[in-house]
Amino acid sequence: MGISIGAGLGSLGALLRWHFTLAALSAGAAVATVVWGWGIAQYPLLIPPAVTVGGAKGLETVLWAMTGGMAGGTILLVPSLAYLFYLFKGKRPALPGERP
């Protein structure tokens, strides 16, 4: 936990000094240490042997609501992503003084 806090504070300090690469690296280190800490805290049984797939799944209504939410989000986000690719990855006209 101390390493994660140190990395997070280091990331904030790097941002204040406008060192963006160092900030990104230390933010990544903070996230990685949190994930590793969670895994270590669960040792030796990440998933207890008594847990079955049927016992761990959510209610049927919740699963259908999640499916509907994911479908609705996909319908909204995929065209937006396609439009962003069109705008930023498409051919742009040559600027004055630039070769086409």
C-alpha positions in Angstrom: 0.0 0.0 0.0 2.8 2.4 0.8 4.4 1.8 -2.7 1.1 2.7 -4.3 0.7 5.8 -2.3 4.3 6.8 -3.1 3.8 6.2 -6.8 0.5 8.2 -6.8 2.2 11.2 -5.0 5.1 10.9 -7.3 2.7 11.1 -10.3 1.1 14.2 -8.8 4.5 15.8 -8.2 5.6 15.1 -11.8 2.4 16.7 -13.1 3.0 19.8 -11.1 6.5 20.0 -12.6 5.1 19.3 -16.2 7.0 16.0 -16.5 4.2 14.1 -18.2 6.1 11.0 -19.2 7.2 10.4 -15.6 3.7 11.2 -14.4 2.2 8.5 -16.7 4.8 6.0 -15.6 4.3 6.5 -11.9 0.5 6.5 -12.4 0.9 3.1 -14.1 3.1 1.9 -11.2 0.4 3.0 -8.7 -2.3 1.1 -10.5 -0.1 -2.0 -10.9 0.8 -2.0 -7.2 -2.9 -1.8 -6.3 -3.7 -4.8 -8.5 -0.8 -6.8 -7.2 -1.8 -5.9 -3.6 -5.3 -7.2 -4.2 -3.9 -10.4 -5.6 -1.6 -10.9 -2.7 -4.4 -10.2 -0.2 -6.5 -12.9 -1.8 -3.7 -15.5 -1.6 -3.9 -18.6 -1.4 -7.5 -18.8 -2.6 -8.3 -16.2 -5.3 -11.5 -18.1 -6.0 -12.6 -20.4 -3.2 -13.2 -24.0 -4.3 -16.8 -24.0 -3.0 -17.9 -21.3 -5.5 -19.6 -22.6 -8.6 -20.5 -20.8 -11.7 -24.2 -21.2 -11.0 -23.8 -19.9 -7.5 -21.7 -16.9 -8.5 -23.9 -15.6 -11.3 -26.3 -12.7 -10.8 -30.1 -12.8 -11.0 -31.6 -13.4 -14.5 -33.2 -9.9 -14.5 -29.9 -8.2 -13.7 -28.1 -10.1 -16.5 -30.8 -9.1 -19.0 -30.6 -5.5 -17.9 -26.8 -5.6 -18.3 -27.1 -7.1 -21.7 -29.6 -4.3 -22.7 -27.4 -1.6 -21.3 -24.4 -3.0 -23.2 -26.3 -3.1 -26.4 -27.6 0.4 -26.0 -24.1 1.7 -25.2 -22.7 -0.1 -28.3 -25.4 1.5 -30.5 -24.4 4.9 -29.2 -20.6 4.5 -29.1 -19.7 2.6 -32.3 -21.0 5.3 -34.7 -19.2 8.0 -32.6 -16.0 6.0 -32.7 -16.3 5.6 -36.5 -16.9 9.3 -36.9 -13.8 10.1 -34.8 -11.7 7.8 -37.0 -13.2 9.5 -40.1 -12.3 12.9 -38.8 -8.8 12.2 -37.5 -7.5 9.4 -39.7 -9.0 10.5 -43.0 -7.1 12.3 -45.8 -6.6 15.9 -45.1 -6.0 18.6 -47.7 -2.5 19.7 -48.2 -1.5 22.9 -46.4 0.0 25.7 -48.4 3.7 25.0 -49.1 3.3 21.3 -48.4 3.7 18.6 -50.9 0.5 16.6 -51.5 
